[in-house]
Amino acid sequence: MAISYNTRIVTAVTSSITNDDEVIFSNVTSPSTLTLPSLSSGNKGRTYIIKDYSGNSRTNPITILPPGSKLIDNESFAIVNTPFGRVWITFDGVNWKTLAI
């Protein structure tokens, strides 16, 4: 049994994650920012996997921002800054939680 994810490669320095995304590969040559979508409590459990596709995130970190006043693990952002690093982020119905970095 194979699992298939809706995957997108992002090449813009600033990009918004959509409700249709599941795996986001960031392939940029400078520091970048990805903004998570606004979700309602009915979207509890929605998960995104964000990965440094190019291996350059040590010098070009990927900053992940929650929408509005939401938080990621009680912080205003998460960051991927290790080569080929990744983060899994899940919406708990109120805020965002990281599952792995």
C-alpha positions in Angstrom: 0.0 0.0 0.0 1.5 3.3 -1.1 0.8 6.7 0.6 0.6 9.7 -1.7 0.9 13.3 -0.5 0.0 16.5 -2.3 3.5 17.9 -2.8 4.6 21.3 -3.9 8.0 22.8 -4.5 8.2 26.5 -3.4 10.7 28.7 -5.1 9.5 32.1 -3.9 11.1 33.8 -0.9 7.6 34.5 0.6 4.8 32.0 0.1 1.6 30.9 1.7 0.8 27.3 2.4 -2.7 26.3 1.1 -5.3 24.0 2.5 -4.5 21.6 -0.4 -0.7 21.3 0.4 0.6 18.4 2.5 4.3 18.3 1.7 6.1 21.6 1.0 9.7 21.5 -0.4 11.4 24.9 0.0 13.9 25.4 -2.8 15.1 29.0 -2.5 18.6 30.7 -2.5 17.9 33.2 0.3 16.1 33.2 3.6 12.4 32.5 3.1 9.1 32.7 4.9 6.2 30.3 4.7 2.8 31.2 6.2 0.4 28.6 7.4 -3.2 28.8 6.4 -6.0 30.1 8.7 -7.9 27.1 9.9 -11.1 26.6 12.0 -11.5 24.2 14.9 -13.0 21.7 12.4 -9.6 21.3 10.8 -8.1 19.7 14.0 -5.3 17.3 13.0 -4.4 19.0 9.7 -0.7 18.4 9.2 2.0 19.9 6.9 5.5 18.6 6.3 7.9 21.4 5.4 11.4 20.3 4.1 14.6 22.1 3.0 14.8 20.8 -0.5 18.1 22.4 -1.5 20.1 21.8 1.7 20.9 25.5 2.1 18.8 26.3 5.2 21.8 26.7 7.5 22.6 29.9 5.6 19.1 30.5 4.2 16.7 29.6 7.0 13.1 28.8 6.4 10.8 30.7 8.8 7.3 29.3 9.3 4.7 31.7 10.5 1.2 30.9 11.9 -1.7 33.1 10.7 -3.0 36.0 12.8 -2.5 35.5 16.6 -2.0 31.8 16.4 1.2 30.2 17.8 3.5 27.3 17.0 4.4 25.5 20.3 3.6 28.8 22.1 6.1 30.7 19.9 5.4 33.2 17.1 7.3 31.2 14.5 9.2 27.9 13.8 12.4 27.7 11.8 14.2 25.1 9.7 17.9 25.9 9.7 19.7 22.6 9.3 20.7 21.3 5.9 17.8 19.2 4.5 16.0 19.8 7.8 12.2 19.4 8.1 9.3 20.1 10.4 5.9 18.4 10.7 3.3 20.9 12.0 -0.2 19.9 13.1 -3.2 22.1 13.9 -4.7 21.1 17.3 -7.9 23.0 16.7 -6.6 26.2 18.3 -2.9 26.6 17.6 -0.1 24.7 15.8 2.2 22.0 17.3 5.4 20.6 15.9 5.6 16.8 15.7 9.2 16.5 14.6 12.1 18.8 13.6 
